[in-house]
Amino acid sequence: MSVLKTITGKRPKFIGTDLDGTIVANYGFISERTKIAFTAADAAGIHIYFVTGRPIRWMTEIKENFNFGLGICGNGAMLYDFVNEKILEEWLFSVAAQLETVKRLRKVIPQVTFAIEANQEFHRERSYIPRWNIGADDVGVEQIEDVITAPALKILARCQNGEFSSDEMLVLASKELAGIATVTHSNSTDSLLEISADGVSKGATLAKMASRHGLTADDCVTFGDNPNDFSMLTWASRSWAMADGHPDLMKHAKYQTDAHQEDGVAKVIERLLELPQ
């Protein structure tokens, strides 16, 4: 479905966008058209937030492409000034809630293995095999409980042999962890969950940021491609799902744009900037 149809309303005052699969290709590339569109939005006085599941050590690439905006990392758990490399605020996962999460998930998904992002460090169980070379923990521990000693950005829960898809794991974990943690994922082809403190999500943190600017959901637009974007797609009055994203995106987004390889986000922003203020 092409985005090249009428976009109505007023120019937004706030943009929240996911990174990977939305404006960043799976090989780490951000197109010139995308950079030009966001630069024009920033020049027009629009608040820009780059909203991701990534930890801050993976924001260097964003700093290399943009010298404006703020980052929301860990699926809403951290407000980050990536230009000046400064953590501004955090909404972390308590030790007690982490331990309860691990205990409950071991019960409903016996094959599960764990890693955590805490204190800007990555820790994993020996049986947890990262998809990416994180270069920070080559050894691991026998059980993740041994290193759950401080509030964390998020827990990662993986089934190594693909016994369950991410979507299947999400159904089981969401029921088991209701009221204890927020569970989501960012890759339907993997077997990996991303778990944050209860009530922490991309949408919740974006809503806080908008309120601080004196804005509401009607002033904002969002873009995303996976379940960890559902909350911000639901929250914003105008939101766009990527055409090549998760099959349930349109249950949450108001509109659909072209795939990220086709500059779907840039196309929308170009049209939004033509609208009256």
BELBELQUI-V211668 format. One line per field, one symbol per residue. phi: phi as a letter, one per 40 degrees, with the letter a starting at -180 (. if undefined). psi: psi as a letter, one per 20 degrees, with the letter a starting at -180 (. if undefined). A space follows every 10 residues. Layout:
phi->???
psi->???
//
This chain:
phi->.cccacbbgc ccbabbbcbc gbbbccbgcb cccccccccc ccccgccbbc bacccccbcd ccccbbbagb bbbffhcacb cccbfbccab bcccdccccc ccdcccccbd ccbbabbafg bbbacdccbc cbccgbacbg bcbcdcbcba dbcabbbbcc bgcbcdcccc ccccccbdgb abbaabaccb babbbbddgc adcccccccc cccgbbdccb bbbabadccd cccccccbab cccbcdccdc cbccbbbccc cbfdcdccdd ccccccc
psi->pqimrpprar pripppprep igiprijjpp qhggggghhh gghjjppppo priqrhijig hghhhpkrrq qorkkiippp nhgjlpphqq nroqgghghh ggghhhghnh iqqqrqoqkk qpqqqhiooq hqoikinigr rgphhhjniq qqgrqppqoh jkhqrggghg gghgghjpih rpparjoiia mpqpprqpip rggghhgggg hhjkrrhhiq qqqrirhiig hhhggqhoqp qphkaqijgi ihqhrqrrqh ijlggggghg hhiiqq.
//
